[in-house]
Amino acid sequence: MTTPDTIPDDDGMTSDQQMALDYALGTLDRAERRSAEMRLRSDPAFRALVAGWQAALAPLDELTPPLAPPPGVWDAIAAEIAPARPTAVNGGWWQNLSLWRGLAIGGPVAAALAVAVVTTPLSAPAPVAAGERLVATLSASDGTPLIAASYDPARGAVSFAPVAAPTATGDKVPELWVIEGKQPPRSLGVIDRADGSHAIPAGRLAGLKPGSVLAISIEPLGGSTTGAPTGPVIATGVLSAA
Amino acid sequence: MSVGSARTPGGAALAALLARSADGDAAAFRQFYDLTSAKLFGVIARILPERGEAEDVLQEVYVTVWRKAAEFDPARASPITWTATIARNRAIDRLRARGSRPSAPLAEAAEVADTRPGADTLVSNQQDAARVQSALGLLDPRHADAIRACYFDGLTYETLALRENVPVGTLKSWVRRGLVKMRHALEAAA
C-alpha cells in the first residue's frame, strides 16, 4: 500500500479505506494487524472506517452454522472471571486464585445448601422497618443461583431463603462474609443452622450496603480462626436495594 | 452503522445482560454465554478447525467480554456484532501466530452443528442472512467465493491468491470491489 492516502487507487479506495476493509475482513498478516491496531487506538477516523466495515460484514456470520461448545468451556470461564470481580483490586490475599476457584461447588455442605434451596419453601418476608432493606442472590461460580439473602436493618439480621435446613454434615459450617469495595472480606459470623435467619453482631453491620458483596465459605466448626475465609467459597452475590 | 441494536432480534435483551455483567452479575453473564456461545464457537471453529484451540479462544473471548462489558456501547454496535467481532479477531490472531492451518474446516463444522431448535433465536437474524446471501449473489461467483474464504476461513490475500492461482493484486481487487458492491447492496436493501 504505497498509494498516498488521499489518492484513490484503481479499486477506488484510499489506502486507509483498504486497510480498514482488510483489517475488518481479517486478511492482514500479523505485522499488518498490529499496525492496524495501533491506528485503531490513535486515530478515530480510522476507527470509524473499521467499525463501518465490521458492521457491514457482521451479517455474514448468519451464514456460519452455530456450534455448541462443550460444557467445560464455561467452567473454565467461570474459574477465570471469579477472581476478577466484583473485588477487582490490586494485590490482596483474597484474590488468590485457588481460593476463589473454590467457588465451584464441592463438598457435602455445598451440596446440602443447594438442595435446601430447591426443596424448602421461602420463609415469610421479615417485616420492613426503618433503614434500607437489601437483597442479594448468592450464586455458585458457574452462575447457578444458590441462595437468596435478604438483610433487614431493623432486625440486624440476614435471612436466607432458605439455607436453614441443618443438613450440613460433619465438622464444617458455612460462614458469611461481606466484601466492601477493595477491602478484604469481613466475617459476619457463622450462619445459624437452626432457622433461616442469621443474626449479625451489631458492630459488624456497617458494611451492609448496596454494592457490597456477600460471600459464603465453608469453615471449621466455630468459624474461621484467621479472620479470613480459609475454606472454599461456595457462593457470592452483590447486595442491592430491595 | 448499518446493523443497529434496535434492528437485531434480542439485541435489547443481550444488551441488558451485558450491562448486568458489567456490574459483576455472573448469573447474567452465564445467560449471555448460553445465548451467544454457539454462534461465537461456530465463527471461531471455522477459522480454527482444531477443536481444543477453538475452545481456548472461546474461553479467552468470554473472559475478555466479561472484563470489557462496561465498555460496550449499544449506540455503536449490537451486542452480538460486538462480541462476534472480538471472537473473529482473537481467532485470526491465533491463526496468524501459528502461521499455517489445516484445511477443510467447513465439513467438520457442519458435522457437529448445533441443531437444537431455537438455540440461537436471540442472535440469529434470518432477514440479515437472506440479505447478505442475495448481495453476494450479485457478485461474480469467484469473487463471492474469495470473500467467503477470507471472512470465514481467515485466509490472507497471499494464501488465497496461491490457491486460486491468480496474482495477489487481482485477488485483492476481486475482494475489495466485491465487498464495496456487497455493502452498497446491503445498505440499499436496509
Interface residues (C-beta under 8 A of the other chain):
Chain A: D10 D11 G12 M13 Q18 L21 D22 L25 G26 T27 L28 D29 R30 R33 A51 G52 W53 Q54 A55 A56 L57 A58 P59 L60 D61 E62 L63 T64 P65 P66 L67 A68 P69 P70 G72 V73 W74 A76 I77 A78 E80 I81 A82 A84 R85 P86 T137 S139 S141 D142 G143 T144 P145 V213 T236 V238
Chain B: M1 S2 V3 D23 G24 D25 A26 A27 A28 F29 R30 Q31 Y33 S37 A38 K39 F41 G42 V43 A45 R46 I47 E55 L58 Q59 Y62 V63 W66 R67 R76 A77 S78 I80 T81 A84 T85 R88 N89 I92 D93 R96 A97 A109 A110 V112 A113 D114 R116 A119 D120 S124 N125 Q126 D128 A129 R131 V132 Q133 I147 R148 C150 Y151 F152 G154 L155 T156 Y157 E158 L160 K172 S173 V175 R176 R177 L179 V180 M182 R183 L186 E187
